[in-house]
Amino acid sequence: MTMLPAPGDVKLGLVIDLDTCVGCHACVVSCKEWNTGGYGAPLSDENPYGDDTVGTFLNRIHTFEETGESGPAQVTHFPKSCLHCEDAPCVTVCPTGASYKRSEDGIVLVDEDACIGCGLCAWACPYGAREMDAAAGVMKKCTLCVDRIYNENIPEVDRIPSCVRTCPAGARHFGDLGDPDSDVSRLVAERNGFDLMPEQGTKPVNKYLPPRPKTDRQDKPFTLPALAEPEEKGFLGWLDRALERL
C-alpha cells in the first residue's frame, strides 16, 4: 500500500464559488481538451455518437434545484473533481503505488504505468472523483493541470489549471491554500468556504464558497412589457429599470 507523505507547507488547490458558477460546462470541455492532448494517455470516448456512450471526464458539473417552504426555488451548479485530500484514502488503498500524493505541492496523481486498473481507489474515494478509462484500462483523475502550471514554455498568465483559465464567470480560483495570506485562503475566510463532506475525515484541499440566498422579488415581473413602461423615457430609462431588477 502507498504511504502518504508528511503534510507540506504548499497545498495547491481550487476554490469554487457556487454563487457564481452558471453551469455552462466550459470548464468540463476545457479540461477534456487539455488532458486529452497533454499529460498521460488521451481521455477516451467510446461510441460517442451511439446509444451507449461512455466517456472519461476529470471534471463534471451536477445541478440541483432546492425548493424551500417559502421563497423562490434556488438552482445550484456544483462542479466536482478530485479534491486532492490531505488524508487521501485513494492513495493508501492503492496496491501498486500508482496513486500517490506529492510532498512538494500536495497534488494527488496517478502513475499510469504502474496502475493495474483494479479500481480500489475509486471505491475508496468518497467523492466519486476517479474514473476508469475504458480504452487505457487505467484510472484517471484531475491533476490540477500539473503539466501546465509549471510549464515555463507557455505565458505566465496561462500557468493555471485549464478549467480556471477558461471559466467565463470567474467561479474557479487556483492557489496555495497552505498559505493563509494567499488570495484563495483570504477568499475562503471572507466567504465562509467549506469542505465537501468533512465527516469523511479526508481533509480536502479544495474548498467551496456557499451560494448566497436568493430573495423573492414581489415587485413588477421581469418581462419586456414591464421594462417598456414609460417611467423614464429613452434608453437610459430602460437601462435603469433593467438594472434595478437584477
Backbone bond lengths (Angstrom), bond angles and torsions (degrees), N, CA, C in turn:
res aa  C-N    CA-C-N  psi(-1)  N-CA   C-N-CA  omega(-1)  CA-C   N-CA-C  phi
1 M - - - 1.457 - - 1.530 109.87 -
2 T 1.307 116.34 151.43 1.455 122.03 -177.07 1.525 110.55 -84.49
3 M 1.321 115.76 137.53 1.455 120.83 177.95 1.528 109.66 -93.75
4 L 1.313 115.13 146.49 1.460 120.70 176.00 1.526 109.61 -84.72
5 P 1.334 117.26 140.58 1.465 118.99 176.93 1.527 110.72 -72.89
6 A 1.320 115.70 163.11 1.464 119.25 174.33 1.525 108.93 -63.39
7 P 1.326 118.20 141.08 1.474 120.29 -179.07 1.522 111.43 -56.42
8 G 1.319 116.17 131.18 1.452 121.28 179.34 1.515 111.72 -94.98
9 D 1.304 115.71 176.60 1.458 120.79 -179.84 1.527 111.57 -77.34
10 V 1.340 116.70 -32.08 1.465 121.44 -178.27 1.520 109.55 -93.47
11 K 1.330 116.42 127.48 1.458 122.42 178.89 1.525 108.37 -132.79
12 L 1.311 115.77 87.80 1.460 119.87 -179.28 1.522 110.11 -74.14
13 G 1.311 115.33 137.88 1.456 118.91 -179.98 1.508 111.88 -170.15
14 L 1.321 114.66 -174.79 1.463 122.61 -177.00 1.518 110.72 -111.87
15 V 1.321 115.45 147.70 1.458 123.07 167.83 1.518 106.42 -119.86
16 I 1.332 116.00 122.45 1.463 121.26 -174.29 1.516 109.69 -114.49
17 D 1.315 115.95 124.02 1.460 122.85 -177.44 1.526 109.63 -90.68
18 L 1.323 116.42 105.33 1.460 120.90 -179.10 1.521 112.16 -72.35
19 D 1.324 117.24 -14.99 1.454 120.64 177.19 1.517 111.72 -79.52
20 T 1.332 116.03 -23.63 1.464 121.38 -174.68 1.522 112.76 -101.77
21 C 1.336 117.64 -29.91 1.465 120.95 -176.83 1.531 110.47 -60.34
22 V 1.335 116.14 129.13 1.466 121.51 -178.47 1.527 112.01 -104.99
23 G 1.322 117.56 3.91 1.459 120.49 177.10 1.507 114.35 69.35
24 C 1.323 117.64 30.90 1.468 120.64 -176.10 1.522 113.42 -78.26
25 H 1.341 117.53 -15.39 1.467 123.83 179.61 1.535 113.49 70.33
26 A 1.339 117.57 14.05 1.463 118.57 176.20 1.523 110.72 -61.98
27 C 1.323 117.24 -37.76 1.460 120.89 179.09 1.525 111.35 -65.25
28 V 1.329 116.84 -36.20 1.464 121.28 179.70 1.527 110.48 -65.57
29 V 1.332 115.80 -46.46 1.465 120.92 -179.36 1.521 110.84 -65.36
30 S 1.332 116.27 -44.10 1.460 120.73 -179.36 1.515 111.28 -63.95
31 C 1.330 116.49 -42.37 1.468 121.22 178.03 1.527 110.75 -61.28
32 K 1.314 115.75 -44.22 1.470 120.65 -179.71 1.526 110.57 -61.46
33 E 1.331 115.88 -44.00 1.464 119.74 -177.51 1.523 111.00 -66.73
34 W 1.339 116.59 -47.06 1.462 119.13 -175.90 1.535 111.48 -65.41
35 N 1.315 116.41 -43.84 1.458 119.37 -175.47 1.524 112.49 -78.82
36 T 1.317 117.33 -16.64 1.461 119.21 173.72 1.523 110.65 -76.96
37 G 1.332 116.71 -32.51 1.459 119.99 -177.70 1.506 114.01 -103.17
38 G 1.354 117.93 2.35 1.459 119.82 -175.04 1.504 113.36 -120.66
39 Y 1.339 115.74 -115.66 1.465 122.95 -172.60 1.532 112.04 -61.79
40 G 1.338 115.66 134.90 1.461 120.22 174.64 1.516 113.68 69.60
41 A 1.326 114.82 -164.39 1.464 121.02 179.81 1.527 109.62 -78.96
42 P 1.345 118.51 153.81 1.466 121.06 -179.74 1.526 111.77 -59.70
43 L 1.322 116.09 150.65 1.457 121.86 176.06 1.528 107.89 -80.68
44 S 1.298 115.75 117.28 1.462 119.98 -169.81 1.521 112.71 -80.49
45 D 1.318 114.87 157.62 1.462 124.26 169.53 1.521 106.54 -131.58
46 E 1.323 116.09 118.70 1.457 121.25 -179.91 1.524 109.95 -99.81
47 N 1.336 115.47 125.68 1.455 121.34 179.02 1.529 111.10 52.48
48 P 1.348 117.93 54.86 1.463 120.92 -171.64 1.515 114.86 -64.41
49 Y 1.331 118.33 -21.64 1.457 120.47 -177.40 1.528 112.25 -112.40
50 G 1.325 116.31 14.94 1.457 119.87 -179.53 1.514 112.13 -105.72
51 D 1.331 114.58 -167.71 1.468 120.37 -178.04 1.528 111.90 -82.73
52 D 1.325 117.90 -25.12 1.460 122.03 -176.59 1.525 109.23 -112.80
53 T 1.310 115.78 69.95 1.459 121.45 -175.39 1.518 110.72 -82.78
54 V 1.334 116.09 132.92 1.462 122.61 176.49 1.519 108.07 -131.33
55 G 1.314 116.83 125.73 1.457 120.37 179.99 1.515 111.36 -139.26
56 T 1.326 115.91 158.50 1.458 121.84 179.09 1.517 109.57 -106.56
57 F 1.307 116.07 122.69 1.463 122.76 178.95 1.522 108.59 -129.22
58 L 1.323 117.13 137.14 1.459 121.64 179.79 1.519 111.91 -92.95
59 N 1.310 117.16 -10.23 1.458 122.32 -179.27 1.524 107.47 -141.41
60 R 1.305 116.99 129.76 1.460 121.34 178.74 1.523 109.17 -132.92
61 I 1.333 115.89 156.46 1.468 121.40 178.85 1.526 108.75 -120.30
62 H 1.319 115.51 126.47 1.458 122.03 175.64 1.531 108.12 -106.98
63 T 1.313 116.75 140.04 1.458 121.53 -178.27 1.522 109.91 -117.36
64 F 1.336 115.49 130.63 1.459 121.99 -178.46 1.523 109.48 -125.46
65 E 1.320 115.85 144.83 1.459 121.56 173.92 1.517 108.67 -118.98
66 E 1.309 115.47 125.24 1.459 121.01 -179.08 1.522 109.42 -112.89
67 T 1.320 115.51 128.59 1.458 121.10 178.28 1.521 108.31 -118.31
68 G 1.324 116.53 114.55 1.450 120.78 179.92 1.512 112.25 -85.89
69 E 1.333 115.00 -176.88 1.462 119.86 179.16 1.526 111.20 -67.74
70 S 1.319 116.03 -27.76 1.457 120.32 177.68 1.519 108.46 -144.79
71 G 1.299 116.20 163.41 1.454 120.34 179.33 1.522 111.74 85.65
72 P 1.307 116.01 173.69 1.463 120.38 -176.52 1.520 112.30 -75.54
73 A 1.312 116.72 157.62 1.461 121.27 173.02 1.522 109.06 -66.79
74 Q 1.314 115.74 148.80 1.457 120.36 -178.69 1.518 109.59 -124.06
75 V 1.324 116.00 126.89 1.464 122.17 179.15 1.526 108.74 -100.89
76 T 1.316 115.41 131.40 1.465 121.25 178.43 1.516 108.93 -123.64
77 H 1.311 116.10 127.60 1.462 121.98 174.99 1.528 107.48 -97.17
78 F 1.318 115.99 125.95 1.468 121.08 -170.09 1.529 110.33 -119.96
79 P 1.337 118.22 95.26 1.467 120.20 175.51 1.528 110.26 -70.56
80 K 1.317 116.26 144.82 1.465 119.28 -179.37 1.520 110.31 -147.15
81 S 1.311 114.21 130.83 1.467 121.76 173.49 1.522 106.50 -147.97
82 C 1.319 118.01 -169.94 1.461 120.92 178.52 1.519 109.65 -58.13
83 L 1.337 116.95 136.16 1.456 121.77 -177.68 1.534 112.32 -99.07
84 H 1.331 117.65 2.87 1.467 123.32 175.08 1.527 111.24 50.93
85 C 1.332 114.36 55.12 1.464 121.74 -173.43 1.528 112.40 -61.43
86 E 1.324 114.93 147.74 1.460 119.65 174.89 1.529 110.24 -68.70
87 D 1.320 116.86 -42.53 1.464 121.33 177.43 1.524 107.37 -107.79
88 A 1.330 115.23 74.09 1.464 121.61 -170.20 1.534 111.52 -81.07
89 P 1.339 118.69 109.70 1.461 120.70 179.39 1.522 112.91 -66.91
90 C 1.337 117.38 -23.99 1.463 120.13 178.85 1.525 111.00 -66.56
91 V 1.328 116.72 -25.50 1.463 121.25 179.70 1.527 110.43 -79.92
92 T 1.313 116.26 -49.96 1.467 119.62 -174.14 1.525 113.07 -69.25
93 V 1.345 117.41 -20.94 1.462 119.87 -179.09 1.522 112.30 -87.99
94 C 1.334 117.72 -13.07 1.467 120.79 -174.64 1.525 111.39 -68.34
95 P 1.343 119.07 123.59 1.472 121.18 -175.95 1.523 114.39 -79.09
96 T 1.323 118.51 -14.38 1.461 120.29 -176.20 1.524 113.58 -112.85
97 G 1.311 117.56 -6.56 1.460 120.30 -175.60 1.510 113.17 81.81
98 A 1.324 117.06 9.79 1.461 119.82 -179.48 1.525 111.23 -67.11
99 S 1.306 116.37 -35.26 1.461 120.98 178.17 1.524 108.03 -92.06
100 Y 1.320 116.30 124.82 1.463 119.13 -175.58 1.523 110.45 -148.69
101 K 1.333 115.04 160.56 1.464 122.04 179.46 1.522 107.91 -117.24
102 R 1.329 115.68 130.12 1.455 121.01 -178.60 1.523 110.49 -78.28
103 S 1.330 116.37 135.54 1.461 120.56 -179.77 1.522 112.03 -76.89
104 E 1.348 117.49 -27.36 1.462 120.07 -173.89 1.514 114.27 -76.10
105 D 1.351 117.87 -25.50 1.462 119.18 -179.26 1.528 113.50 -143.42
106 G 1.329 117.52 -0.94 1.457 121.12 176.05 1.509 115.74 79.94
107 I 1.331 118.28 4.75 1.462 120.92 -178.83 1.533 109.88 -74.10
108 V 1.325 116.20 135.94 1.465 122.46 176.30 1.523 108.78 -95.45
109 L 1.341 115.87 128.00 1.460 120.79 -176.64 1.527 110.62 -131.52
110 V 1.330 115.18 171.16 1.458 122.58 175.65 1.521 108.63 -124.62
111 D 1.321 116.69 126.59 1.462 122.17 172.20 1.529 106.74 -83.11
112 E 1.311 115.91 102.05 1.460 119.89 -173.06 1.530 112.35 -65.79
113 D 1.319 117.70 -24.43 1.456 120.15 177.66 1.527 111.53 -71.22
114 A 1.333 116.99 -26.46 1.467 120.91 -178.73 1.522 112.77 -96.81
115 C 1.339 117.01 -13.94 1.461 120.62 -177.86 1.528 110.49 -72.42
116 I 1.335 115.85 132.53 1.470 120.61 179.39 1.535 111.25 -104.87
117 G 1.326 117.16 3.56 1.459 120.37 176.42 1.506 114.60 70.68
118 C 1.339 117.85 28.02 1.463 120.46 -177.37 1.524 112.27 -72.93
119 G 1.330 117.13 -24.56 1.451 120.86 177.00 1.515 115.17 82.88
120 L 1.329 118.65 5.22 1.458 120.58 -179.18 1.530 111.48 -62.36
121 C 1.329 116.92 -36.55 1.469 119.51 -179.18 1.524 111.00 -65.40
122 A 1.332 116.29 -35.88 1.460 119.89 178.32 1.526 110.94 -66.64
123 W 1.314 116.66 -37.61 1.457 120.74 177.32 1.523 110.71 -67.80
124 A 1.340 117.11 -34.44 1.460 121.06 -176.37 1.514 112.67 -79.04
125 C 1.329 117.70 -26.77 1.474 120.92 -177.12 1.527 109.83 -73.29
126 P 1.337 118.12 118.65 1.474 119.27 -178.97 1.516 113.56 -75.73
127 Y 1.330 117.39 -7.00 1.453 120.99 -175.34 1.534 113.25 -104.04
128 G 1.304 117.59 -2.87 1.457 119.72 -178.55 1.504 112.99 63.18
129 A 1.348 115.87 36.93 1.462 120.06 -171.53 1.524 113.52 -94.78
130 R 1.307 117.66 4.53 1.462 119.82 179.73 1.521 110.26 -115.69
131 E 1.320 115.45 146.84 1.459 120.15 -179.24 1.518 110.27 -134.41
132 M 1.315 115.04 137.03 1.454 120.55 175.22 1.529 109.06 -81.12
133 D 1.313 116.02 124.72 1.451 120.29 176.42 1.525 108.75 -81.72
134 A 1.325 115.44 116.01 1.463 120.13 -173.39 1.515 112.51 -63.61
135 A 1.317 117.88 -33.26 1.461 121.11 -177.44 1.524 111.87 -81.07
136 A 1.342 116.22 -43.15 1.465 120.21 -176.71 1.518 112.31 -83.00
137 G 1.337 117.88 -23.74 1.453 120.86 -179.89 1.519 113.39 72.62
138 V 1.321 116.70 22.14 1.462 120.81 178.88 1.528 108.86 -131.61
139 M 1.339 114.75 163.98 1.448 120.07 -178.69 1.527 110.10 -82.61
140 K 1.328 115.51 140.06 1.464 121.89 178.58 1.530 109.45 -121.31
141 K 1.329 115.26 153.30 1.457 120.79 179.54 1.516 109.96 -161.94
142 C 1.331 116.32 166.97 1.460 121.74 176.10 1.522 110.22 -60.27
143 T 1.322 116.09 134.40 1.465 122.07 179.35 1.523 111.93 -109.08
144 L 1.322 117.28 5.89 1.470 122.33 -170.42 1.526 110.63 56.75
145 C 1.326 115.14 26.08 1.469 121.57 -178.81 1.530 110.42 51.91
146 V 1.342 115.21 52.39 1.464 120.32 -177.26 1.526 111.93 -60.62
147 D 1.324 116.59 -26.09 1.463 120.70 177.69 1.523 111.88 -81.82
148 R 1.306 116.57 0.23 1.464 121.69 -178.07 1.531 111.59 -114.70
149 I 1.334 116.41 -42.89 1.469 119.68 -172.71 1.523 112.64 -70.18
150 Y 1.338 117.51 -19.87 1.461 120.97 177.81 1.527 112.42 -108.62
151 N 1.304 116.65 7.33 1.470 121.45 -173.56 1.531 110.57 -81.96
152 E 1.326 117.13 106.31 1.464 121.43 -179.00 1.524 112.69 -78.71
153 N 1.332 117.36 -1.63 1.462 120.72 178.68 1.528 112.82 -88.96
154 I 1.325 116.94 -2.78 1.455 120.25 176.89 1.535 108.12 -116.97
155 P 1.338 118.45 158.40 1.463 120.78 -179.48 1.528 111.55 -56.40
156 E 1.315 116.33 146.89 1.456 120.75 -176.70 1.526 112.39 -58.88
157 V 1.323 116.95 -34.12 1.458 120.26 -179.02 1.524 111.37 -64.45
158 D 1.331 118.05 -22.26 1.457 122.25 -179.74 1.520 112.74 -92.83
159 R 1.313 118.88 0.04 1.464 121.53 -177.60 1.523 111.26 -85.48
160 I 1.284 114.72 54.90 1.455 124.58 173.75 1.525 106.71 -138.14
161 P 1.328 118.48 162.03 1.462 119.22 179.19 1.525 112.07 -53.91
162 S 1.314 115.53 145.26 1.462 121.19 -176.74 1.523 112.13 -57.37
163 C 1.331 117.04 -37.67 1.465 120.36 -178.97 1.520 111.35 -65.08
164 V 1.330 116.86 -36.14 1.458 121.18 179.57 1.522 110.15 -70.64
165 R 1.326 115.63 -43.26 1.465 120.63 -178.69 1.528 111.03 -64.04
166 T 1.321 116.82 -29.63 1.464 121.30 -172.65 1.520 113.26 -89.29
167 C 1.326 118.40 -30.59 1.468 121.93 -170.57 1.528 111.79 -53.08
168 P 1.339 118.36 115.31 1.468 120.72 -177.37 1.520 113.01 -74.90
169 A 1.341 117.54 -18.11 1.459 120.98 -177.51 1.524 112.36 -96.67
170 G 1.334 117.37 -4.24 1.458 120.11 -177.88 1.515 112.91 66.13
171 A 1.339 116.33 32.65 1.457 120.85 -176.84 1.527 112.96 -86.96
172 R 1.329 117.36 -10.24 1.462 120.89 -175.83 1.532 109.52 -116.89
173 H 1.326 115.20 134.35 1.455 121.30 -177.43 1.528 108.73 -131.03
174 F 1.329 116.12 144.09 1.462 121.56 -176.18 1.521 109.66 -127.97
175 G 1.324 116.15 139.82 1.450 118.87 177.54 1.514 111.83 173.77
176 D 1.325 115.12 -167.85 1.458 122.85 -176.79 1.528 109.10 -94.44
177 L 1.312 116.00 105.20 1.456 121.11 179.57 1.523 112.00 -81.86
178 G 1.330 116.57 -3.28 1.454 120.23 173.19 1.509 112.34 -84.08
179 D 1.323 117.27 -12.50 1.457 123.11 179.02 1.526 108.45 -100.82
180 P 1.340 118.45 111.24 1.471 119.48 -177.06 1.520 113.95 -65.42
181 D 1.336 117.10 -15.23 1.456 120.61 -179.57 1.523 112.98 -98.39
182 S 1.326 117.89 1.48 1.463 120.18 179.46 1.521 110.34 -71.59
183 D 1.316 115.94 161.35 1.461 120.71 -179.83 1.523 111.44 -59.05
184 V 1.337 116.84 -41.73 1.464 119.51 -177.32 1.529 111.25 -69.75
185 S 1.322 117.37 -37.56 1.470 120.08 178.75 1.525 110.98 -66.55
186 R 1.327 116.77 -40.67 1.460 119.53 177.94 1.532 111.15 -66.12
187 L 1.321 115.46 -36.16 1.460 119.70 178.17 1.523 110.63 -63.72
188 V 1.323 116.69 -42.60 1.467 121.03 178.59 1.525 110.55 -63.01
189 A 1.332 116.76 -41.86 1.464 120.53 -179.37 1.521 111.72 -67.29
190 E 1.319 117.45 -41.13 1.458 121.30 -176.87 1.525 112.82 -72.22
191 R 1.353 116.53 -31.82 1.465 120.33 -174.14 1.527 112.76 -107.72
192 N 1.326 116.72 13.29 1.474 120.65 179.87 1.529 111.29 56.39
193 G 1.310 115.70 49.93 1.461 120.40 177.37 1.521 111.46 -60.12
194 F 1.323 115.93 151.22 1.465 119.60 -174.38 1.523 111.34 -135.01
195 D 1.345 114.63 160.21 1.462 121.97 174.02 1.520 109.39 -84.17
196 L 1.313 116.44 148.26 1.457 121.05 173.62 1.533 108.84 -82.09
197 M 1.313 116.15 123.04 1.467 123.05 178.96 1.536 111.83 50.63
198 P 1.335 117.56 62.03 1.474 119.74 -177.90 1.517 113.16 -63.13
199 E 1.335 116.98 -22.00 1.459 119.90 -179.41 1.526 113.02 -64.39
200 Q 1.339 117.29 -15.26 1.460 120.53 178.54 1.530 112.19 -75.03
201 G 1.317 117.09 -16.94 1.456 120.76 176.83 1.512 114.93 72.41
202 T 1.331 117.91 19.33 1.468 120.47 -178.05 1.527 113.04 -86.83
203 K 1.327 117.75 -12.26 1.467 123.68 -179.51 1.539 111.16 53.53
204 P 1.324 117.82 63.03 1.468 119.59 -179.82 1.517 111.70 -62.48
205 V 1.329 115.96 139.87 1.451 120.86 177.19 1.529 110.09 -74.98
206 N 1.324 117.11 -43.70 1.467 120.74 179.18 1.525 110.45 -61.89
207 K 1.321 116.03 143.20 1.456 121.54 179.62 1.523 109.73 -124.97
208 Y 1.330 115.19 158.29 1.459 122.30 175.68 1.529 109.68 -119.26
209 L 1.319 116.00 142.03 1.450 122.04 173.51 1.519 108.02 -99.46
210 P 1.331 119.18 128.32 1.468 121.10 -173.33 1.522 112.33 -69.13
211 P 1.320 116.44 149.44 1.478 119.41 174.98 1.519 110.30 -70.79
212 R 1.303 116.06 144.04 1.459 120.38 176.43 1.524 108.96 -78.56
213 P 1.337 118.09 143.18 1.476 119.45 -179.94 1.517 110.81 -65.27
214 K 1.316 115.09 140.63 1.461 121.38 178.53 1.527 109.42 -89.17
215 T 1.298 116.92 135.91 1.455 120.90 179.26 1.515 110.34 -89.82
216 D 1.315 115.12 152.12 1.474 121.12 179.70 1.526 108.56 -90.95
217 R 1.322 116.79 112.07 1.458 121.06 -178.87 1.536 109.68 -82.04
218 Q 1.298 116.05 125.35 1.459 120.74 179.62 1.526 111.90 -104.67
219 D 1.337 116.15 9.07 1.453 118.88 -179.46 1.526 109.51 -84.54
220 K 1.296 116.94 -161.56 1.454 121.21 -176.75 1.520 111.03 -63.02
221 P 1.328 117.15 142.26 1.469 119.34 -177.74 1.519 111.76 -63.67
222 F 1.329 114.23 152.48 1.461 120.94 -179.73 1.525 108.66 -83.44
223 T 1.326 115.40 83.83 1.462 121.56 -179.72 1.515 108.24 -131.01
224 L 1.323 115.48 160.29 1.458 119.30 178.61 1.527 112.19 -62.80
225 P 1.356 119.75 -40.88 1.476 117.90 176.85 1.524 112.53 -61.23
226 A 1.353 116.69 -37.11 1.460 119.22 179.43 1.513 110.90 -65.42
227 L 1.324 115.90 -38.68 1.457 119.46 179.21 1.525 111.81 -69.34
228 A 1.315 115.81 -23.32 1.461 119.41 -177.07 1.524 112.83 -87.70
229 E 1.336 118.27 -1.67 1.455 120.03 -179.72 1.532 110.09 -63.20
230 P 1.337 117.45 139.05 1.473 121.19 -172.01 1.527 113.88 -79.57
231 E 1.366 117.38 60.58 1.456 119.87 174.52 1.525 109.22 -76.27
232 E 1.317 115.18 -51.05 1.451 121.88 173.78 1.517 106.45 -131.13
233 K 1.280 117.29 137.66 1.446 119.97 -173.36 1.522 111.39 -89.69
234 G 1.347 114.71 160.18 1.451 120.09 175.35 1.520 112.73 86.37
235 F 1.315 114.11 176.10 1.458 121.05 -176.99 1.521 111.95 -63.54
236 L 1.330 117.54 -40.47 1.461 120.41 -178.71 1.520 111.44 -64.34
237 G 1.309 117.00 -34.94 1.451 120.13 176.73 1.514 111.14 -66.52
238 W 1.325 116.11 -44.03 1.476 119.97 177.17 1.517 111.05 -61.34
239 L 1.350 116.56 -43.63 1.458 120.37 -179.50 1.511 111.06 -64.21
240 D 1.327 117.51 -40.68 1.468 121.35 179.07 1.513 111.24 -60.73
241 R 1.336 117.93 -43.62 1.461 121.39 -179.81 1.523 110.92 -68.32
242 A 1.329 116.92 -36.48 1.457 120.01 179.06 1.523 111.71 -65.34
243 L 1.327 115.94 -42.83 1.457 120.15 -178.44 1.524 111.10 -68.98
244 E 1.318 118.28 -32.20 1.461 120.75 179.12 1.527 112.17 -64.33
245 R 1.314 116.73 -26.55 1.459 120.35 -176.23 1.527 112.54 -92.64
246 L 1.316 119.10 -0.37 1.461 122.53 178.53 1.509 110.64 -84.54
